[in-house]
Amino acid sequence: MKTQPGFLRRAMRILFAVLPLLACLLVNGSCSHFPTSSTGTGGQTPSVSLPPSLPFGPIPQGLTSPSMNVTLQNTGTGTLTFSSNPAVTGTNAADFAITGATCSTANQVVSTATCTVTLTFTPSTMTAESASLNFADNAAGSPQSVPLSGTGTAAAPVVELSTLEVSFGPVTMGTTSPAMDVVVMNKGNAALMFTSNPSITGTNMADFTITPATTCSTAAQVAANSSCTVAITFTPSTSGMEAAVLNFADNATPAMQTVPLNGGAASSTNNTVALTVDSGPLGGDLNRAFISVTVCVPGSAVNCQTIDHIVVDTGSVGLRIEASQLNISLPQATIGAGNPLGDCVQFADMSYAFGPVQTADILLAGEKASSAPIQVIGAVGFASAPGDCAISGGTNLDSVAAFDANGIIGVGQLKQDCGQACVNSAIPATYYSCPNNICTNTALPLASQLQNPVSLFPIDNQGVIILLPAVAASGATTVTGSLIFGIGTQTDNVLGAATVITTDVNGEFTAVYNTQQYTGSVLDSGSNGIFFLDLGPPAFPPCSDYLGFYCPPTTTAFNTTIQGLNNNSVAADFSVTDIDSLGIASNFVDAAYSNSGGPGAAGLGFDYGLAFFYGRKVFTCIEGQSVGSVTGPFVAY
């Protein structure tokens, strides 16, 4: 039985925006993303930062404005508490309404965190109106206030659109989609009149058509509380994503409203491979998802080999194969004056892999990444791992026995595993020029670096979906699901109702637990549990069989939320149980546990590993790739 869980916590340099990330992952406490809770003692005091004002602008008398937010940030070092809920006072207080708030006596605001108050304005006069939003708390200067203002105007139309965008999804190239409608509603108290007929502009305007079923036009006024409709079809003429804009010009304020239009040609390529969670090529693996990958000599249809038990990792980039499992001869990548190119990757569990960069066609289902640079780990006759690659006390993954896999395929959110940093300079423990097996660090162009193979596909290149069924609380011996390529290009990869969480350049977002924010959080199928700092009390005891995991005396539920840079949020609930007991009950043959969790690296957020993926359809979108009106990097489920 293996007792080395937590193996691939996170690939180290796939997200090489800055070198400090390496130190953050390797040295406990060197990067602190976890905010420190404070009670305001020991010199720690809260401080309030608020916007200077909240102007609602002109609103027709008697109508209610769209909602607007006031965001309060605690810029001090202590925890902010409220002695009363936020309130509106002043001359026209009755016309400004609080419709929602996370700033309240029920919630504390830790250092650097924020809370919000949502308000609307319903003018009762046709004059300028004002009031104040007040906060009473334990910070200096309490109470603090934000001036509120707005002006009541004469009767006017107010436009409300039925949708913020129109996404046609995959449509076969050269065929016309069914019509989709945009409804224009007049929520004002005067007639809406169009100054020109609705029109379409933008890059691919010719492929989007307003149909005769449209009722919005200069010939027809839209009375108060009435509506009209614009019907649009899409006929893609290219194989990629297309976009345009639907425009309305009228007598409302503002006088122009727009709706983004997007769609893409449907792919007919087989875009799905079987994804299997099992005990690995040698037995004993836990929560590791494998696929089979075919590699070919570039341009060859016969000089190919299919290799099974390749780990699928949304936390790294590039295909890496154990040399002992590769039976075909691939061309060696070179740099400079024909010097062999070497590559190093380091993982957060202190393991590392080194080997030559070679070139292969990568075949996955019906998809093909042509002439992709890959790493061949531990190749016989190639140089040994250089000193800055070999982590002192770490594990060299130069064999199947050490790796517990035949290789790893990184299908994360970046296109290259190092990116611009390696173009600009020679980065330690990354790429090497190795003449005569003497290796020195080297800079490397983007095209020569290990690539995300999905980004090289012709159409289904936006990212991947991991689809795994739910696992019983007692675990499972094997689990079978799917790795799906592309997002929004076929009927099996449409986003649908999934919540999109945009991430930073490192593929990271914020997790929230008990109102506390944890930056540096990730969705990472290469991690075999859910890793986080012990959020007791009481402190969770460590497992004795499954080393690196928590084994609490009773199953403990965690209700967390993840938040994106786009301000979207979605529940991320999970539980942690005593997997030692589950392992004993199954004679340690189970390879899948959805309730496995362990301690994360200090200074990092939540690492939602493969245990979190069970029972969910998880999207990972690559940087710069567009899915409708959203551009990666993002995750979604």
Secondary structure, 3 states (H helix, E strand, C coil): CCCCCCCCCCECCCCCCCCHHHHHHHCCCCCCCCCCCCCCCCCCCCCEECCCCEEEEEEECCCCCCCEEEEEEECCCCCECEEEEEEEECCCHHHEEEEEECCCCCCCECCCCEEEEEEEECCCCCCEEEEEEEEEECCCCCCEEEEEEEEEECCCCCEEECCCCEEEEEECCCCCCCCEEEEEEECCCCCECEEEEEEEECCCHHHEEECCCCCCECCECECCCCEEEEEEEECCCCCCEEEEEEEEEECCCCCEEEEEEEEEECCCCCCEEEEEECCCCCCCCCCCEEEEEEEECCCCCCCEEEEEEEEEECCCEEEEEEHHHCCCCCCECEECCCEEEEEEEEECCCEEEEEEEEEEEEEECCEEEEEEEEEEECCCCCCCCCCCCCCCCCEECCCHHHHCCCEEEEECCCCECCCHHHHHCCCCCCEEECHHHCCEECCCCHHHCCECHHHHCCCCCCEEEEECCCCCCCCECCEEEEEEECCCCCCCCCCCCCCEEECCCCCCEEEEECCEEEEEEEECCCCCCEEECCCCCCCCCECCCCCCCECCCCCEEEEEEEECCCCCEEEEEEEECCHHHHHHHCCCCCCECCCCEEECCCCCCCEECHHHHCCCEEEEECCCCEECCEECCEEEC
